[in-house]
C-alpha cells in the first residue's frame, strides 16, 4: 500500500517526469501543443515490459487542428528509473 500512497502523494512529480521524457523525444512529426496528464497505473503483468512497474499516460493535443493527436506512455521501475516509452 505504500507504493499507492507514494504515487498519490507525488502524482505531479510523476506527470512532470513523463512530460520531460516526452519533450526529449526527437520525433519528426511531434505535433502536440498541449499535453494532458491522464493516468498513472501500477502494472503487475505485461507481455514485454518488466513488472512490476509504473505506467504514466499523457494525452497529446494539437491546438492548430483542435484534436487529439496521440498518447504517450512512460514506464518506470519502482525507483523511477526509465524502462520504456511508447508514442501512439
WORA-V91193 format. One record per residue. N is the residue number from 1. PSI is psi as a letter, one per 40 degrees, with the letter a starting at -180 (999 if undefined). OMEGA is omega in degrees with one decimal (NA if undefined). Layout:
[[N,PSI,OMEGA] [N,PSI,OMEGA]]
This chain:
[[1,d,179.5] [2,d,178.5] [3,d,178.3] [4,d,-179.8] [5,d,178.8] [6,d,179.7] [7,d,-179.5] [8,d,-178.1] [9,d,-175.8] [10,f,-174.6] [11,d,178.8] [12,d,176.8] [13,d,178.2] [14,d,178.6] [15,d,178.9] [16,d,177.0] [17,d,178.6] [18,d,178.7] [19,d,177.5] [20,d,178.7] [21,d,179.4] [22,d,-178.7] [23,d,178.9] [24,e,179.4] [25,h,172.7] [26,g,-173.7] [27,h,-172.6] [28,d,-174.1] [29,f,-179.2] [30,h,-172.5] [31,e,-172.0] [32,h,172.3] [33,d,-175.4] [34,h,-179.7] [35,h,-178.6] [36,h,173.3] [37,h,-173.3] [38,d,-177.1] [39,i,172.8] [40,h,-177.6] [41,i,170.9] [42,h,-178.8] [43,h,-178.6] [44,e,179.0] [45,h,-179.5] [46,i,-174.9] [47,d,-175.8] [48,e,175.2] [49,h,176.1] [50,h,-178.6] [51,i,-1.6] [52,i,177.9] [53,i,-179.9] [54,h,179.8] [55,h,179.7] [56,h,-179.0] [57,h,173.1] [58,h,172.6] [59,h,-175.7] [60,h,-178.0] [61,i,174.7] [62,h,179.1] [63,d,177.3] [64,d,-178.6] [65,e,-179.2] [66,f,178.8] [67,i,175.0] [68,h,-179.0] [69,e,179.2] [70,a,177.7] [71,i,174.2] [72,h,178.6] [73,h,176.0] [74,h,177.4] [75,h,179.5] [76,i,171.8] [77,a,-175.0] [78,e,177.4] [79,e,179.0] [80,f,175.0] [81,i,-178.6] [82,h,171.8] [83,d,-177.9] [84,i,177.2] [85,i,178.2] [86,h,176.3] [87,h,-178.3] [88,999,NA]]
